[in-house]
Amino acid sequence: MKQAIVARTDLGMSRGKLAAQVAHASLSAYEDADRKTRTAWKGNGQKKVVLKADSKRTLFELADVARQHGITHAIVRDAGHTQLEPNTVTTLAVGPGRDEQVDRVTGGLSLY
């Protein structure tokens, strides 16, 4: 079981901003997962990986693939209180889910 969080590299987010957006994405997708998946993921160490995407378009394309495969996912839009404009799409979480499922969506991406 794992979760992949895909973050945009084209926004120039600071490390702190990136960390906050990754956390928002992880929690949002976790809350959307069914109880069985949440329990299994928590019981297996809550494995996460953070990956790179070059654009908003890439995040939405990946979200579409996740949707087509029935994989839990969540897109995060920033509130715009600090570094970014309101509603800026920053991250996508895919999973938690079985490694193979998550890899179907994010397997071709590089580590952040």
N, C-alpha and C positions, 0 to 999 in steps of 0.2 A: 504494500500500500504506500502511496505517496501523493504529494500535491506539488504541482509546478506553478510557480508564480512568474509571469512574463512581464517584464518592465521595459518601458520605452527608453531607448538610449538617446533619442533626438530632443529630449526636453531639457537636458542639462540639470537634472535634479541634484541637489546636494545629497551627501550620504544619509543625512538625517531624514530628509524628505523622502528619499527612496525607501528607507527602512519603514517609515510610517505608512507609505502607500502599499508596500509589500504586506505589512501587518493587516491593513484594512482588507486587502484582497483575500488573504488567507482566511481570516475570520468570516468574511462574507460568504465565501464558498463553503466553508465548514458548516455554517448555519443553514445553508440551503441543502446540504446532503441529508440523506435519510438516516435514521437512527442506527441502523445496522452498519452502514458505511462509517459513520462517525465513531462508533464503538470499535470497529475493526482498526481504523486508522490510529485512534488513540492507543489501542492495545499493542500496536506494532511500532511505537516510537514517534508517531507524527512526522514521518520523513517529509522534508521539503527541499526543493531546489529552486533557485532563482535564475531565470534565463533572460536573454536579451531579445528585444524586438526593436526594429528601426523606425516604426511608425504606428500611428493609431490604426491605420488600415490593416496592418499585420495583426494587431490584437483582435479586431473584429473578424478577420478571416479565420483566425484560430478559434475564436468563440463559435463561429458557424460550424466548424468541424466538430468541436465538442458537442454542440447541440445535435448535430446529425448522428453522432454516436451515443447520444443519451448520457453524456458525462457531465457531472456537476461542474459548473463554472460560474465565475462572477467577474464582471467588468467594474473597475473603480473609476469614478470621476471625482476629481479634487474639488473641495469646497471653495478654493480660491482665497483663503485667508492669509497665505504667506507668499510663496514663490510663483505660483501658477495662476492663470486666469480661472475664474469659476467654470466648472463643468469640464475641465481638461481631463481627457481620458489618459490615465497613467499606467494602469496595470490590469492584468487578467490573471485570475487564478483558475487552474484546471485541476479538478479533483478536490477532495481526496477521492482516490479510486485505485484500482489495481494498477500496478506499474505498467502493464501492457496497454491498458486503456489510456492512461495519461500520455504514454510515449507515442500513441497514435496521433496525438494532437501536437505534442511539443518535442518529439524525439529529434527533429532536425535542427534545433536551436542551440546556440552556444551559452555556456555559463556566464552569468553576469560577473 
